[in-house]
Amino acid sequence: MMTRKSNRILGVLALALVFFLTGLVAMESRGRAAAGASDYIEGVVTSSKGPEAGVWVIAETSDLPTKYAKIAVTDDQGRYALPELPTATYQVFVRGYGLVDSARVTSKPGEHLDLKAVIAPDGRAAAQIYPANYWLSLAKVPGGRLSSEEVIGRVQLCMNCHQLGDKATREIPATTKDFGPFKNSLEAWDRRTRSGPVGANMGGTFLSIGEQRSLFADWTDRIAAGEYPKDAPPRPTGVERNIVLTLWDWGTQTNYMHDEAASDLRIQ
């Protein structure tokens, strides 16, 4: 009786082991199939320092009805996979903290593509891709009629429409300079905030800050002179590296974003 019972237990264990090993083989096969699937681009990112972990690999194309981008993150060994790519020709490059954007390489789904990351030559070059809030942190609120809290509150109104601190806002654009000449950057800021479909409202909000609106002119002047955020943001780690983003352009060059947003169910 004990022998038959032992044999049954051993049989069940053996069967469980078979199922377990079969599952492992199937998972490994699926992984190999995914990496070589016709809608994937995959490979390894290295730099002069070796494999680059926690950097973004970006594939962009204009072959589709609107501009399309897919973004994935490298693992500890610098490996990446850009899945579920529509059939098109892509320009693929590497972006990451501590780097400058690599040269764009042409690729198509189904290809293995190893990429070379480029170490930033200095802190200012590396900072060009830092999040906008890192650049906005350089702004200094001057003393004046309003308290610092009131000034910050009015500045936050701008963030309903603008990502303050991105390249478009931390520099005076050439299109604004075309309306010059301006005596100083504050005049340029007064002019730029009156531009666009809601320039009257935007300019009014800006002028309501009074003389303390000079914080924007001072901010852009110091950046133009070479100032940049010294603290580098951390690279993605852990589950953050599992995120894959798919981006489609929508609207046109002349659409106003609120006209689109009010009727587009993708953002509801």
C-alpha positions in Angstrom: 0.0 0.0 0.0 2.8 2.4 0.9 4.6 1.6 -2.3 1.6 2.2 -4.5 0.9 5.5 -2.6 4.5 6.6 -3.0 4.4 5.8 -6.7 1.3 7.9 -7.1 2.9 10.8 -5.3 6.0 10.5 -7.5 3.8 10.2 -10.6 2.0 13.4 -9.7 5.3 15.2 -9.0 6.7 14.0 -12.2 3.6 15.2 -14.2 3.8 18.6 -12.5 7.5 18.9 -13.4 6.7 18.1 -17.0 4.0 20.8 -17.1 6.4 23.3 -15.4 9.2 22.6 -17.9 6.8 22.7 -20.8 5.6 26.1 -19.7 9.2 27.4 -19.4 10.0 26.2 -22.9 6.8 27.8 -24.2 7.6 31.1 -22.5 11.1 31.1 -23.9 9.8 30.3 -27.3 7.3 33.2 -27.1 10.1 35.5 -26.0 12.3 34.5 -29.0 9.3 34.9 -31.3 8.4 38.3 -29.9 12.0 39.6 -30.3 12.1 38.5 -33.9 8.5 39.3 -34.8 7.8 41.2 -38.0 6.3 44.1 -36.1 9.3 44.6 -33.7 12.6 46.5 -33.8 14.9 45.3 -31.0 18.6 45.5 -30.1 21.1 46.7 -27.6 22.2 50.2 -26.7 25.8 50.8 -25.8 28.1 53.9 -25.4 31.8 54.4 -24.8 31.0 53.4 -21.2 29.3 50.1 -22.1 25.6 49.1 -22.0 23.3 52.0 -21.3 20.5 51.1 -18.9 17.3 53.2 -18.4 17.6 55.3 -21.6 14.8 55.8 -24.1 14.9 54.3 -27.6 12.6 56.3 -29.9 11.3 55.3 -33.3 9.6 58.0 -35.4 8.0 58.0 -38.8 6.0 60.3 -41.1 5.0 57.5 -43.5 1.6 57.1 -41.8 -1.4 59.4 -42.0 0.0 61.4 -39.0 3.4 61.5 -37.4 3.9 58.4 -35.2 6.4 57.6 -32.5 7.1 54.6 -30.3 9.2 54.9 -27.2 10.7 52.1 -25.0 13.3 51.9 -22.2 16.4 49.8 -22.0 17.0 47.2 -19.3 20.1 46.6 -17.2 21.9 45.1 -20.2 20.9 48.0 -22.5 18.4 45.8 -24.4 15.2 47.3 -25.8 12.2 46.2 -27.9 9.8 48.5 -29.8 6.7 46.3 -30.2 3.6 46.5 -32.5 5.0 48.9 -35.0 2.9 49.6 -38.1 4.6 48.9 -41.4 6.7 52.0 -42.2 10.3 53.2 -42.3 11.4 54.6 -39.0 14.1 56.9 -37.7 15.4 55.4 -34.5 17.6 57.1 -31.9 18.6 57.1 -28.3 17.8 59.8 -25.7 18.7 59.6 -22.0 19.9 61.6 -19.0 23.6 62.1 -19.2 23.5 61.8 -23.0 22.9 63.9 -26.1 20.5 62.5 -28.7 22.2 59.9 -30.9 22.2 60.1 -34.7 19.0 58.8 -36.2 19.3 55.4 -37.9 16.8 54.1 -40.5 15.1 50.8 -39.7 12.0 48.8 -40.4 9.9 46.4 -38.2 11.4 42.9 -38.0 15.0 44.2 -37.8 17.6 43.8 -35.1 19.2 47.2 -34.5 22.1 47.9 -32.1 22.5 51.6 -31.3 25.3 53.8 -30.1 24.5 56.2 -27.3 26.4 59.5 -27.1 27.7 60.7 -23.7 27.0 64.4 -23.2 30.2 66.6 -23.4 29.1 68.8 -20.5 26.3 69.5 -18.1 24.6 72.1 -20.2 24.4 69.8 -23.2 23.0 67.0 -21.0 20.4 69.4 -19.5 18.7 70.2 -22.8 16.4 67.2 -22.3 15.8 67.6 -18.6 12.1 67.8 -17.6 10.6 71.3 -17.9 10.2 71.7 -14.1 14.0 71.4 -13.7 14.5 74.5 -15.9 11.6 76.3 -14.3 13.2 75.8 -10.9 15.8 78.4 -12.0 13.2 81.2 -12.0 13.4 83.6 -9.0 10.4 85.5 -7.8 11.4 89.1 -7.1 10.0 91.2 -4.3 7.2 93.6 -5.0 3.5 94.4 -4.6 2.4 90.8 -4.6 3.6 88.1 -2.2 5.7 85.2 -3.6 2.6 82.9 -3.2 0.4 85.3 -5.2 3.0 85.5 -8.0 3.4 81.7 -8.1 -0.4 81.3 -8.2 -0.7 83.6 -11.2 2.2 81.9 -13.0 0.5 78.5 -12.4 -2.4 79.8 -14.5 -0.1 79.8 -17.4 0.4 76.0 -16.9 -3.2 75.4 -17.9 -1.9 75.7 -21.5 1.9 75.8 -21.4 4.6 73.5 -20.1 6.7 76.3 -18.5 10.4 75.4 -18.7 10.4 73.5 -22.0 12.6 74.9 -24.8 9.7 76.8 -26.3 9.2 78.8 -23.1 12.7 79.1 -21.6 14.0 80.9 -24.7 12.7 84.0 -26.6 11.7 82.6 -30.0 12.9 84.1 -33.2 9.2 84.7 -34.2 8.9 87.1 -31.3 12.1 88.8 -32.0 10.8 89.5 -35.5 8.3 91.9 -33.9 11.2 93.9 -32.4 13.6 95.5 -31.9 13.0 95.4 -28.1 14.9 97.4 -25.6 15.1 94.3 -23.3 13.8 90.9 -22.7 10.8 92.1 -20.6 9.5 94.0 -23.7 9.9 90.8 -25.7 8.0 88.9 -23.0 5.2 91.5 -23.0 4.9 91.0 -26.8 5.1 87.2 -26.9 2.3 86.9 -24.3 0.0 89.0 -26.5 0.4 86.5 -29.4 -1.9 83.8 -30.5 -5.7 83.1 -30.5 -6.0 84.1 -26.8 -3.3 86.7 -26.7 -5.5 89.3 -25.1 -6.4 87.0 -22.2 -2.8 85.7 -21.8 -1.3 89.2 -22.0 -3.7 90.5 -19.5 -2.8 87.7 -17.0 0.9 88.4 -17.6 0.5 92.2 -17.0 -1.5 91.5 -13.8 1.7 90.3 -12.1 3.0 93.9 -12.5 6.7 94.7 -12.3 7.3 91.2 -10.8 6.7 89.7 -14.2 10.4 90.6 -14.8 11.1 87.2 -13.3 10.5 85.7 -16.8 12.9 88.1 -18.5 15.5 87.5 -15.8 15.0 83.7 -16.1 15.4 83.7 -19.9 18.4 86.1 -19.8 20.3 83.9 -17.3 19.6 80.8 -19.4 20.7 82.5 -22.6 23.9 83.4 -20.7 24.6 79.8 -20.0 22.8 78.9 -16.7 21.2 75.4 -16.5 19.9 73.1 -13.8 22.8 71.3 -12.2 20.9 68.4 -10.5 20.4 65.6 -13.1 17.1 63.7 -12.9 17.3 59.9 -12.2 16.9 57.5 -15.1 13.9 55.1 -15.1 14.3 52.1 -12.8 12.3 49.0 -11.9 8.8 48.8 -13.4 9.3 52.2 -15.0 11.4 50.4 -17.6 8.4 48.3 -18.6 6.5 51.3 -20.0 6.1 51.6 -23.8 4.6 54.8 -25.2 2.8 55.2 -28.5 2.3 58.7 -29.7 0.2 59.9 -32.7 0.1 63.5 -33.9 -3.4 65.0 -34.1 -4.8 68.3 -35.2 -2.9 70.6 -37.7 -0.5 73.5 -37.4 -3.5 75.9 -37.3 -5.7 74.0 -34.8 -6.1 75.5 -31.4 -5.8 72.8 -28.7 -9.0 73.7 -26.9 -11.0 73.4 -30.1 -9.7 69.8 -30.4 -9.9 68.9 -26.8 -13.5 69.8 -26.3 -14.7 67.3 -28.9 -12.0 64.5 -28.8 -13.0 61.4 -26.8 -9.4 60.2 -26.5 -8.7 62.6 -23.7 -12.0 62.3 -21.8 
